[in-house]
Amino acid sequence: MIIDPATLDLRGAYKLLIGSILPRPIAWVSTVDAGGRPNLAPFSFFTGVAAAPPVVCFAPMRRFADGAEKDTLRNVRATGEFVVNIVDEDNVARANVTAREFAPGVSEFAEAGLTPVPCEAVRAPRVAESPVSLECRLLQIVEVGADGAGGGALVLGEVLRFHVRDDLLHEGRIDTGALRPVGRLAGSEYTTLGRRFELERK
Ligand SMILES: Cc1cc2nc3c(=O)[nH]c(=O)nc-3n(C[C@H](O)[C@H](O)[C@H](O)COP(=O)(O)O)c2cc1C
């Protein structure tokens, strides 16, 4: 089957993307608005970009319903900062709660029963319950695609601090099994780590 995206509506194209690119790690992004009110939401269009300095990116799309920008993106524009918290098996249900569309200014921390902890280098709080958090300073926002529904923005941020739960760090490496990360699949499906194997690079 060959599909030209020009023949699809935007939800159709979105379904093919999320069914093809998987499993996807989840950036659970905490921000504050210009008034300092916290916000928290998950984004699975997320990856690393560079190591020197460390840079990550995630992509909040404009809402399908009305083309509006998400609160997270608005907050990043207003403050130039964000925190990426990693989602593990213990906190994935709460991450799902924080994806609901609460009114701007409603704290998803409170709604999901999570604990905001002050960061060192940015004003946004991190999630205490998260095993790894990355304090980030905005480098660049790349506007991508449509100006309305489904259009995207690629948010690039330099990692200013890594917070790693003590038991996870061994000689500079994170114990990936102990981290128990969760990935997003399509729709409301998620996955945990399956069989892990090693391949030597020759
Ligand atoms: C696991 C998960 C991953 C998500 N990934 C994305 C994503 O990559 N991009 C996006 O625009 N929305 C994504 N969403 C939806 C947003 O989390 C949702 O629109 C949220 O209400 C945005 O909150 P905000 O307006 O406070 O930023 C995801 C939702 C879930 C549950």
The ligand as a MOL file (V3000), in Angstrom:
LIG
                    3D

  0  0  0     0  0            999 V3000
M  V30 BEGIN CTAB
M  V30 COUNTS 31 33 0 0 0
M  V30 BEGIN ATOM
M  V30 1 C 1.7030 9.8890 26.3330 0
M  V30 2 C 1.2650 11.1140 25.6050 0
M  V30 3 C 2.0960 11.6800 24.6530 0
M  V30 4 C 1.7270 12.8560 23.9850 0
M  V30 5 N 2.5670 13.3860 23.0360 0
M  V30 6 C 2.2370 14.5420 22.4080 0
M  V30 7 C 3.1260 15.1240 21.4470 0
M  V30 8 O 4.2270 14.6210 21.1610 0
M  V30 9 N 2.7520 16.2930 20.8490 0
M  V30 10 C 1.5640 16.9140 21.1700 0
M  V30 11 O 1.2770 17.9760 20.6360 0
M  V30 12 N 0.7070 16.3900 22.0910 0
M  V30 13 C 1.0250 15.2270 22.7240 0
M  V30 14 N 0.1760 14.6950 23.6610 0
M  V30 15 C -1.0380 15.4630 24.0430 0
M  V30 16 C -0.7110 16.5730 25.0570 0
M  V30 17 O -0.1260 16.0290 26.2300 0
M  V30 18 C -2.0300 17.2990 25.4340 0
M  V30 19 O -2.4840 17.9950 24.2960 0
M  V30 20 C -1.9190 18.2330 26.6100 0
M  V30 21 O -3.2220 18.6830 26.9750 0
M  V30 22 C -1.0700 19.4610 26.3510 0
M  V30 23 O -1.0630 20.2160 27.5360 0
M  V30 24 P -0.7300 21.7420 27.6290 0
M  V30 25 O -1.7920 22.5060 26.8510 0
M  V30 26 O -0.7680 22.0020 29.1030 0
M  V30 27 O 0.6420 21.9420 27.0290 0
M  V30 28 C 0.4850 13.4900 24.2900 0
M  V30 29 C -0.3580 12.8990 25.2480 0
M  V30 30 C 0.0170 11.7270 25.8720 0
M  V30 31 C -0.9060 11.1150 26.8860 0
M  V30 END ATOM
M  V30 BEGIN BOND
M  V30 1 1 1 2
M  V30 2 1 2 3
M  V30 3 2 2 30
M  V30 4 2 3 4
M  V30 5 1 4 5
M  V30 6 1 4 28
M  V30 7 2 5 6
M  V30 8 1 6 7
M  V30 9 1 6 13
M  V30 10 2 7 8
M  V30 11 1 7 9
M  V30 12 1 9 10
M  V30 13 2 10 11
M  V30 14 1 10 12
M  V30 15 2 12 13
M  V30 16 1 13 14
M  V30 17 1 14 15
M  V30 18 1 14 28
M  V30 19 1 15 16
M  V30 20 1 16 17
M  V30 21 1 16 18
M  V30 22 1 18 19
M  V30 23 1 18 20
M  V30 24 1 20 21
M  V30 25 1 20 22
M  V30 26 1 22 23
M  V30 27 1 23 24
M  V30 28 2 24 25
M  V30 29 1 24 26
M  V30 30 1 24 27
M  V30 31 2 28 29
M  V30 32 1 29 30
M  V30 33 1 30 31
M  V30 END BOND
M  V30 END CTAB
M  END
